[in-house]
Amino acid sequence: MKTQTKPKKKWMAKGYADELIPEGTDLRAEIRRMAREKNAVIMAHYYVDGAIQDLADFVGDSLALAQQAARTDARIIVMCGVHFMGETNKILCPDKLVLVPDLGATCSLAESCKAEEFEAFVKAHPDHTVISYVNTTAATKAVTDVVVTSGNARQIVESFPQDEKIIFAPDQNLGGYINSITGREMLLWNGACHVHEKFSLEKILALKAEHPDAKILVHPECKGPIVRVADKVGSTAALLKFAVQDEATKFIVATESGILHEMQKRCPEKTFIPAPPNDSTCACNECNYMKMVTMEKLYNCLKYEWPTVEVDPEVAEKAVRPINRMLEISAKLGL
């Protein structure tokens, strides 16, 4: 990902020092004011801090964010999430100014699938259709036939003939789950999300024993044994929808704990328990990259219209095709 730098602003290299914001600034009010004046749309993933979700114009999972970016008429898109989301927005909206509050907010899944290595893998299997998760860099998407999210992966895989040879990257847990429910034998890239890899089956079962009336909600990026004890397996948006509509009043949630903010807002009468990771010192499981996005960084990002996300035009031209193919298939399937 190419980025714009402003070397005269030495503080920027240090990650937007908070002391540059005048004391007593109403961050929420100023962010909303600047967004109106600059014709900026603020988009946030469910995994960022709840305060940022609350002031965003649009909150969603990866599929919904991509769909929203494709149709926005704003001059500026501020993507409160990790860097591949900003890249996706820029690829879909090359004429818009795309900003991210912190360029250091990367993604363990995207980092687990380096474009050069993946391209060599693809060339070694020339008879395979390449399906890549949205959690990848623009360069990886550029060697992909169609992009998917956890919300549409199964349906898009099933849109291909049963005997289609498919490479699925980079999440081996999601790919393995789809193989198990579709009877496919996709060739899986060896990648994983550092958040969803850390959930403890033993601790989830202990929570279930303590709360026998609770239903277990699991993201398909989790390991197989955890997926198998779930009452519902689905994308972040699917888990949220299930929690809202299901008659149960208590849920154990095995995905990044940021989603509990929206779940609790939608269902204040229900109880949501974050599934714990293997680390015994933590009661919940957070993505440290998503939590790098703060109100202070968002304020300065809008004020200075920096850092920007730029994607090499040749890479963008190749990467937009599998993204658009995903959006087209999703629309056709009513996703």
C-alpha positions as CSV (number, residue, x, y, z in Angstrom):
1,M,0.0,0.0,0.0
2,K,1.4,3.4,-1.0
3,T,0.9,6.2,1.4
4,Q,1.3,10.0,1.3
5,T,3.8,11.5,3.7
6,K,4.2,15.0,5.0
7,P,7.7,15.3,6.4
8,K,7.3,18.8,7.7
9,K,4.8,17.5,10.2
10,K,7.3,15.6,12.4
11,W,4.6,14.7,14.8
12,M,2.8,12.6,12.2
13,A,5.7,10.1,12.1
14,K,5.0,9.5,15.8
15,G,1.4,8.6,15.2
16,Y,-0.6,11.8,15.9
17,A,0.5,12.9,19.3
18,D,-2.6,13.6,21.4
19,E,-1.1,16.8,22.9
20,L,-1.6,18.6,19.5
21,I,-5.4,18.5,20.1
22,P,-6.4,21.6,22.1
23,E,-7.4,20.8,25.6
24,G,-11.1,20.6,26.2
25,T,-11.9,19.8,22.5
26,D,-15.2,18.0,22.1
27,L,-13.8,15.3,19.8
28,R,-17.2,13.9,18.9
29,A,-18.7,17.3,18.0
30,E,-15.6,18.4,16.1
31,I,-15.4,15.2,14.1
32,R,-19.0,15.4,13.1
33,R,-18.6,19.1,12.2
34,M,-15.6,18.4,10.0
35,A,-17.3,15.5,8.3
36,R,-20.2,17.7,7.3
37,E,-18.0,20.5,6.1
38,K,-15.6,18.3,4.2
39,N,-18.4,16.0,2.7
40,A,-16.8,13.0,4.4
41,V,-18.4,9.7,5.2
42,I,-17.1,7.9,8.3
43,M,-17.2,4.2,8.0
44,A,-16.4,1.8,10.9
45,H,-16.0,-1.9,11.3
46,Y,-17.8,-3.6,14.2
47,Y,-14.4,-4.4,15.8
48,V,-13.3,-0.8,16.4
49,D,-13.9,1.0,19.7
50,G,-17.6,1.5,20.5
51,A,-17.3,5.3,20.8
52,I,-16.1,5.4,17.2
53,Q,-18.9,3.0,16.1
54,D,-21.4,5.4,17.7
55,L,-20.3,8.5,15.7
56,A,-19.7,6.8,12.4
57,D,-22.1,7.3,9.5
58,F,-22.1,3.6,8.7
59,V,-21.1,0.6,10.8
60,G,-20.8,-2.9,9.3
61,D,-18.8,-6.0,8.5
62,S,-16.4,-6.3,5.5
63,L,-19.1,-7.1,3.0
64,A,-21.4,-4.2,4.0
65,L,-18.5,-1.7,4.1
66,A,-17.4,-2.7,0.6
67,Q,-21.0,-2.3,-0.6
68,Q,-21.3,1.0,1.1
69,A,-18.1,2.3,-0.4
70,A,-19.2,1.3,-3.9
71,R,-22.2,3.5,-3.7
72,T,-21.2,6.5,-1.6
73,D,-21.2,10.0,-3.2
74,A,-19.1,11.6,-0.4
75,R,-15.8,13.3,-1.4
76,I,-13.9,11.7,1.4
77,I,-14.1,8.2,2.8
78,V,-12.7,7.8,6.3
79,M,-12.2,4.0,7.0
80,C,-12.1,3.3,10.7
81,G,-10.7,-0.2,10.5
82,V,-7.6,-2.0,9.2
83,H,-5.6,-1.1,6.2
84,F,-6.9,-3.6,3.7
85,M,-10.4,-2.0,4.2
86,G,-9.0,1.3,3.2
87,E,-7.4,-0.3,0.1
88,T,-10.7,-1.9,-0.9
89,N,-12.4,1.5,-0.6
90,K,-9.7,3.1,-2.8
91,I,-9.9,0.4,-5.4
92,L,-13.7,0.8,-5.6
93,C,-13.5,4.6,-5.4
94,P,-10.3,5.7,-7.2
95,D,-11.4,9.3,-7.5
96,K,-12.2,9.8,-3.9
97,L,-9.9,10.7,-1.1
98,V,-9.6,7.7,1.2
99,L,-8.2,8.2,4.7
100,V,-7.4,5.8,7.5
101,P,-6.7,7.0,11.0
102,D,-3.7,4.7,11.6
103,L,-1.6,3.1,8.8
104,G,-0.1,0.8,11.3
105,A,-3.5,-0.9,11.7
106,T,-2.7,-4.0,9.6
107,C,-4.3,-7.4,9.6
108,S,-2.7,-10.7,10.6
109,L,-4.6,-12.6,7.8
110,A,-3.5,-10.2,5.1
111,E,0.1,-10.4,6.5
112,S,-0.1,-14.2,6.3
113,C,-0.6,-14.1,2.6
114,K,2.2,-12.1,0.9
115,A,1.4,-11.3,-2.7
116,E,4.7,-12.6,-4.1
117,E,4.4,-16.0,-2.4
118,F,0.7,-16.3,-3.2
119,E,1.3,-15.5,-6.9
120,A,3.9,-18.3,-7.1
121,F,1.4,-20.7,-5.4
122,V,-1.3,-19.8,-7.9
123,K,1.1,-20.3,-10.8
124,A,1.9,-23.7,-9.5
125,H,-1.8,-24.6,-9.8
126,P,-2.8,-23.1,-13.1
127,D,-6.0,-25.1,-13.4
128,H,-7.6,-23.7,-10.2
129,T,-10.0,-20.9,-9.7
130,V,-8.6,-18.5,-7.1
131,I,-10.9,-17.3,-4.3
132,S,-9.4,-14.9,-1.8
133,Y,-10.9,-13.6,1.4
134,V,-11.4,-9.8,1.5
135,N,-8.8,-9.8,4.4
136,T,-5.9,-9.5,1.9
137,T,-3.8,-6.8,0.4
138,A,-4.6,-5.2,-3.0
139,A,-1.6,-7.0,-4.5
140,T,-3.0,-10.4,-3.4
141,K,-6.5,-9.6,-4.7
142,A,-4.8,-8.7,-8.0
143,V,-4.0,-12.5,-8.6
144,T,-7.5,-13.6,-7.5
145,D,-10.6,-14.5,-9.6
146,V,-13.2,-13.6,-7.0
147,V,-13.1,-12.1,-3.5
148,V,-15.3,-13.3,-0.7
149,T,-16.2,-12.2,2.9
150,S,-17.2,-14.5,5.7
151,G,-20.8,-13.4,5.0
152,N,-20.9,-14.6,1.4
153,A,-18.0,-17.1,1.1
154,R,-20.2,-20.2,1.2
155,Q,-22.7,-18.9,-1.4
156,I,-20.0,-17.7,-3.8
157,V,-18.1,-21.1,-3.5
158,E,-21.3,-22.9,-4.2
159,S,-22.0,-20.7,-7.3
160,F,-19.1,-22.7,-8.9
161,P,-19.6,-26.3,-10.2
162,Q,-19.1,-29.0,-7.5
163,D,-16.1,-30.3,-9.4
164,E,-14.4,-26.9,-9.8
165,K,-10.8,-26.9,-8.6
166,I,-10.5,-24.0,-6.2
167,I,-7.7,-22.3,-4.3
168,F,-9.0,-20.6,-1.1
169,A,-6.9,-18.1,0.7
170,P,-5.8,-17.0,3.2
171,D,-7.9,-18.3,6.1
172,Q,-7.5,-22.1,6.4
173,N,-10.1,-22.2,9.2
174,L,-12.8,-20.5,7.1
175,G,-11.8,-22.5,4.1
176,G,-11.9,-25.7,6.1
177,Y,-15.3,-24.9,7.4
178,I,-16.7,-24.3,3.9
179,N,-15.2,-27.5,2.7
180,S,-16.9,-29.3,5.6
181,I,-20.4,-27.9,4.9
182,T,-20.3,-28.1,1.1
183,G,-18.4,-31.3,0.5
184,R,-15.7,-29.4,-1.5
185,E,-12.0,-30.1,-1.4
186,M,-10.6,-26.7,-1.9
187,L,-6.9,-26.2,-1.8
188,L,-6.3,-24.1,1.3
189,W,-3.6,-21.5,1.9
190,N,-2.1,-21.8,5.4
191,G,-3.2,-18.5,7.0
192,A,-5.2,-17.6,10.1
193,C,-6.5,-14.6,12.1
194,H,-4.6,-14.1,15.3
195,V,-7.8,-13.2,17.2
196,H,-9.9,-16.1,16.1
197,E,-7.0,-18.6,16.5
198,K,-6.7,-17.8,20.2
199,F,-10.1,-18.8,21.5
200,S,-10.0,-21.5,24.1
201,L,-12.4,-24.4,23.7
202,E,-11.9,-25.5,27.3
203,K,-12.9,-22.0,28.6
204,I,-15.9,-21.7,26.2
205,L,-17.2,-25.1,27.5
206,A,-16.6,-23.9,31.1
207,L,-18.7,-20.8,30.4
208,K,-21.4,-23.0,28.8
209,A,-21.5,-25.1,32.0
210,E,-21.8,-21.9,34.0
211,H,-24.5,-20.5,31.7
212,P,-26.3,-23.6,30.3
213,D,-29.1,-21.4,28.9
214,A,-26.6,-19.4,26.8
215,K,-26.2,-20.0,23.0
216,I,-22.7,-20.1,21.5
217,L,-22.1,-17.8,18.6
218,V,-18.9,-18.5,16.6
219,H,-17.2,-16.8,13.7
220,P,-16.0,-19.3,11.0
221,E,-12.4,-18.0,11.3
222,C,-12.3,-20.0,14.5
223,K,-10.7,-23.4,14.7
224,G,-12.8,-26.5,13.9
225,P,-13.4,-27.8,17.5
226,I,-14.8,-24.4,18.5
227,V,-17.0,-24.2,15.4
228,R,-18.4,-27.6,16.2
229,V,-19.8,-26.5,19.6
230,A,-21.6,-23.5,18.1
231,D,-25.3,-22.9,18.1
232,K,-24.7,-20.4,15.2
233,V,-21.7,-20.1,12.9
234,G,-21.6,-16.9,10.8
235,S,-20.0,-13.6,9.8
236,T,-20.1,-10.7,12.3
237,A,-23.2,-9.4,10.7
238,A,-24.9,-12.8,10.7
239,L,-24.1,-13.4,14.4
240,L,-25.5,-9.9,15.2
241,K,-28.7,-10.7,13.3
242,F,-29.1,-14.1,15.0
243,A,-28.6,-12.5,18.5
244,V,-31.3,-9.9,17.7
245,Q,-33.8,-12.4,16.3
246,D,-33.3,-15.5,18.4
247,E,-35.4,-16.0,21.5
248,A,-32.4,-16.8,23.7
249,T,-31.5,-14.0,26.2
250,K,-27.9,-15.0,26.8
251,F,-25.1,-15.6,24.4
252,I,-21.4,-16.6,24.5
253,V,-19.7,-14.8,21.6
254,A,-16.6,-16.2,20.0
255,T,-15.4,-13.4,17.7
256,E,-13.6,-10.1,18.3
257,S,-15.3,-8.5,21.3
258,G,-16.0,-5.2,19.6
259,I,-19.2,-6.6,18.2
260,L,-20.6,-6.9,21.7
261,H,-21.1,-3.1,21.6
262,E,-23.6,-3.2,18.8
263,M,-25.2,-6.4,20.1
264,Q,-25.9,-4.8,23.5
265,K,-27.2,-1.6,21.8
266,R,-29.6,-3.7,19.7
267,C,-30.6,-6.0,22.6
268,P,-30.2,-4.1,25.9
269,E,-32.3,-6.8,27.7
270,K,-30.0,-9.6,26.6
271,T,-26.6,-10.8,28.1
272,F,-23.6,-11.1,25.9
273,I,-20.5,-12.9,27.3
274,P,-17.2,-12.6,25.4
275,A,-15.5,-15.9,24.8
276,P,-12.0,-15.9,26.4
277,P,-8.8,-16.6,24.6
278,N,-6.1,-19.0,25.8
279,D,-4.4,-16.2,27.7
280,S,-5.7,-16.6,31.2
281,T,-5.2,-12.9,32.0
282,C,-7.8,-11.8,29.5
283,A,-11.6,-12.1,29.8
284,C,-12.2,-11.1,26.2
285,N,-10.5,-11.3,22.9
286,E,-9.6,-8.1,21.0
287,C,-7.8,-7.3,17.8
288,N,-5.0,-5.0,18.8
289,Y,-4.9,-3.6,15.2
290,M,-8.5,-2.5,15.2
291,K,-8.1,-0.9,18.6
292,M,-5.3,1.2,17.2
293,V,-8.0,3.4,15.7
294,T,-8.8,6.1,18.4
295,M,-10.9,9.2,18.6
296,E,-7.8,11.4,18.7
297,K,-6.4,9.8,15.5
298,L,-9.8,10.1,13.8
299,Y,-9.9,13.8,14.7
300,N,-6.5,14.5,13.3
301,C,-7.1,12.3,10.3
302,L,-10.1,14.4,9.3
303,K,-8.5,17.7,10.2
304,Y,-5.3,17.2,8.1
305,E,-6.9,14.8,5.6
306,W,-4.0,12.4,6.1
307,P,-2.9,9.6,6.0
308,T,-4.2,8.8,2.6
309,V,-4.5,5.4,1.0
310,E,-3.1,5.1,-2.5
311,V,-3.1,1.9,-4.6
312,D,-0.9,1.4,-7.7
313,P,-3.1,1.9,-10.7
314,E,-2.0,-1.3,-12.4
315,V,-2.6,-3.3,-9.2
316,A,-6.0,-1.5,-8.7
317,E,-7.1,-2.4,-12.2
318,K,-6.5,-6.1,-11.6
319,A,-7.8,-6.1,-8.0
320,V,-11.1,-4.3,-8.8
321,R,-12.3,-7.2,-11.0
322,P,-12.5,-9.9,-8.3
323,I,-14.1,-7.3,-5.9
324,N,-16.7,-6.3,-8.4
325,R,-17.3,-9.9,-9.2
326,M,-18.0,-10.5,-5.5
327,L,-20.4,-7.6,-5.4
328,E,-22.2,-8.8,-8.5
329,I,-22.6,-12.3,-7.3
330,S,-23.7,-11.1,-3.8
331,A,-26.3,-8.8,-5.4
332,K,-27.6,-11.7,-7.6
333,L,-27.9,-13.9,-4.6
334,G,-29.6,-11.2,-2.6
335,L,-26.7,-11.0,0.0
